[in-house]
């Protein structure tokens, strides 16, 4: 039995005619950047995330970068973030001349450990970026309490977590702002790069709108209040995303059913299943386990026709580009151990139950 790590065609084909109609409407109108299609998607997205506002941008990276620019993050400022995450979380900090300050993760959830944050706060600290990794929210109650005490802004990196909840509250609604990625492999995926910023703060929202078109906004193209960037969302992507948004909750439930099968079949084995913070409702962008001899186990799965992934093989504090920050191996032991042990299993909605059980059985026999 063959089981791919991801099958985007399985999601697309049932929606093909509906998506094609939306794309044709954009082509007929010849209105490709921002405009009413983007505004409609932004309104629906904000409602889904339970925020007042949403700003469509070109990618998840653009969302983080634009959000930090809107906060006024400047050279010499410090921003706290995890080391066990996708590069963009810290990369955007460095692009602004600021300093990413890496904090270790909780071993069960893979998310930022609140107990490790306070020791890293200095007079230069301006913000915290918790990452809701693999579809599960970080401990926002604890993080917000720390941020409030030290007068810091919290920007949720929810690139992998649209629709995830904590005590009933969705990702992007718990921090000052939340950033989303709609890269095609995400639970809500575009036909290329796309992203968004969600917030309840009107002034921040308006500033992001200006910054996404070189600090001028879309309607006053040649009058610039700020130095921004070209972060705008294409109407074609917004049209595709607006169609898919209606089906997102159903896809979440299918992922959760697959994850429940894994949980059941891997209980009591040498495979360490993902832990869940109390009150969390994960959307399982990835189902990530820990195994010893990870690389050998991955190869055994591949030999059986099963795809798997490693997210992530190197923590950010040990990446070559961040060597000038002075981190050394052993500084963040949980992040480093995760990089040696994690293995993501297929969990996408279109999997058949027999496929999920085959993956679990093969994994059990491989460890």
C-alpha angles and dihedrals in degrees: 000000000000119000117180121207089239137000113197093173091064090062096041103050098065089049097040100108094043093049093045090054091053092048091048090054090056092047092049091050092044089215106134109159124061112314130121096325091057092043091053092051092046090054093049092045093051090051091050092050092041094237128128095235143027127188117201115220138173100265145344088267090053089050092056094042095047092046092053091046089052089053089053096243104178141181111300095022118124126226122191117223140148123270094214100074143083114301096249093072092068098021094070090052091055092045088063092051091252125127124250109220109203122218127188125251137239107260096224102046099026088225132125111292108232091201089065098049105077094058089058097052117107136166087272095057112113107164148007123223110197113189119218091215124203091356101305122111121239118239096284096173092059094039094049091049091054092045093050092050091053097036094244130150118237117215112188114219095210095161090129098031116062106151096016113134140205117198086342095307117117128234113271092033098077103060132051086269139351129218124212135194123207096189107155094258094057122100087256103036131182127209089263134339121347139140146167145213119221125195146149094219112099097198092050090047092052092047091052090051090056096042094053090067102043093286093299104087122226100286101047097045099165099041113079124195093175141011102258135152141246098273101139124139119241116239091229091060092045090052092052092046093048090056093048095045090073090061098041099099091052090052090050091054092050091052090049091051090053091047090051090055090052091048091053097044096043097047112121095013132113088262114099109220122214113275122230126219113230110267094020125131109194125205092200102226079172132011101216124187132180121235135170115241087024097177093052091047091050090053092050090053090049090050087056092051096258123134121217137166142219114224101199128002098176127033115233095242088063096046114119094238091059095047091108088066088071102234118155135198108278095034093105104024099176093052091048093048091049090055089056097047112030123110125174118215128204109274106153118140098250095062116117117233091244090057093051092049091048090054092049093047092048092048092051090053093047102055 
